[in-house]
Every structure is written in C-alpha cells, then in structure tokens.
Amino acid sequence: MDDAFDIIDKHSTSFKRRATELAKQYAGGKVITVSEASRMLHVSNQTVRLLVKRGTLIGFIPGNRKILLFKAQVQDYLITLQQEAIEYGAASSKKKAWYE
C-alpha cells in the first residue's frame, strides 16, 4: 500500500514541477477569463474548468473568484487540437470505408 502512496507523491511532485515550468513560460503575458477561453476553444465554460482541474490548462485565482488563464497557453492548446485533428483526418482518409 505504501508503494501506491509513493507513486501518487511522485506524480504530484512532477505535476507541480511541470505546472511551475509552464507558468514561468507563460508568465508576463495576457490573461483571460474562463468565458473568454471557452469562446476561443468553442467549448463550454464547464469544459474549460475541467481542463484546468485536470491540469491541461493552468488556471489561477488572484484574490477574487474568477479563474484566469494564460492566453498564450490557450492559443497553444488550440493549435495542438487543430494539429491532432488534421493528423487524425489524414490517417482516417487512408482507410477504406466499411462498405468498400
């Protein structure tokens, strides 16, 4: 059972380290709210909050109740999603349709 806790601790430590590095990378740039990020990504506000909770996007609360995100990171995430969609589309176009 102790091994499981060690794995969780190592994961949380590496997660915190990665989040800190990303925050330093995007620090100093423009910040946006959850609603602005959701409009950029064409998803709901709740989806953006879930992405923050999962650690996909960095969100922080500077003294008030609004979650703020780094605009540059949201843009980079959007570019990554678009690239994945293009790669998936290219890979699936090489496959034959089920009726062929």
C-alpha positions in Angstrom: 0.0 0.0 0.0 2.9 2.3 0.7 4.0 1.9 -2.9 0.8 3.4 -4.1 1.3 6.5 -2.0 4.8 6.8 -3.3 3.6 6.7 -6.8 0.9 9.4 -6.1 3.5 11.6 -4.3 6.0 11.3 -7.2 3.2 12.1 -9.7 2.0 15.1 -7.8 5.6 16.3 -7.4 6.3 16.0 -11.2 2.9 17.6 -11.9 3.7 20.6 -9.7 7.1 20.9 -11.3 5.6 20.8 -14.8 2.9 23.4 -13.8 5.5 25.7 -12.4 7.7 25.5 -15.5 4.7 26.2 -17.7 3.6 29.1 -15.5 7.1 30.6 -15.8 6.9 30.1 -19.6 3.6 32.0 -20.0 4.0 34.5 -17.1 4.0 38.1 -18.1 1.6 37.5 -21.0 -2.0 38.5 -21.2 -4.5 36.6 -19.0 -8.1 35.8 -19.9 -11.2 34.6 -18.1 -12.8 31.2 -18.4 -15.6 32.6 -20.6 -13.0 34.1 -23.0 -11.1 30.8 -23.1 -14.3 28.9 -23.8 -15.1 31.2 -26.7 -11.6 30.7 -28.1 -11.9 26.9 -27.8 -15.6 26.7 -28.8 -16.4 24.7 -25.7 -18.5 25.4 -22.6 -17.2 27.2 -19.5 -17.5 24.0 -17.6 -15.2 22.2 -20.1 -12.6 24.9 -19.6 -12.9 24.5 -15.8 -12.5 20.7 -16.3 -9.3 21.3 -18.4 -7.9 23.4 -15.6 -8.9 20.8 -12.9 -7.2 18.0 -15.0 -4.0 20.2 -15.4 -4.3 20.5 -19.1 -4.5 24.3 -18.8 -3.1 26.4 -16.0 -5.7 28.4 -14.1 -5.2 30.6 -11.1 -7.4 32.8 -8.9 -5.6 36.1 -8.0 -7.6 37.2 -4.9 -11.1 37.2 -6.5 -13.4 34.4 -7.5 -12.6 34.5 -11.2 -10.3 31.8 -12.6 -7.7 33.4 -15.0 -5.8 31.5 -17.7 -2.8 32.5 -19.8 -4.0 33.5 -23.3 -0.8 32.2 -24.9 -1.3 28.8 -23.4 -4.9 28.6 -24.5 -3.8 29.5 -28.0 -1.1 26.9 -28.0 -3.6 24.3 -26.8 -6.0 25.3 -29.6 -3.1 24.9 -32.2 -2.4 21.4 -30.7 -6.0 20.4 -31.0 -6.1 21.6 -34.6 -2.9 19.7 -35.5 -4.3 16.5 -33.9 -7.5 16.9 -35.9 -5.5 17.3 -39.1 -3.4 14.2 -38.3 -6.5 12.2 -37.4 -8.2 13.3 -40.6 -5.2 12.3 -42.7 -4.9 9.0 -41.1 -8.6 8.2 -41.4 -8.7 9.2 -45.1 -6.2 6.4 -45.9 -8.5 3.8 -44.5 -11.1 2.3 -46.7 -14.7 2.8 -45.8 -16.6 -0.1 -44.3 -18.7 -0.5 -47.4 -15.8 -0.8 -49.8 
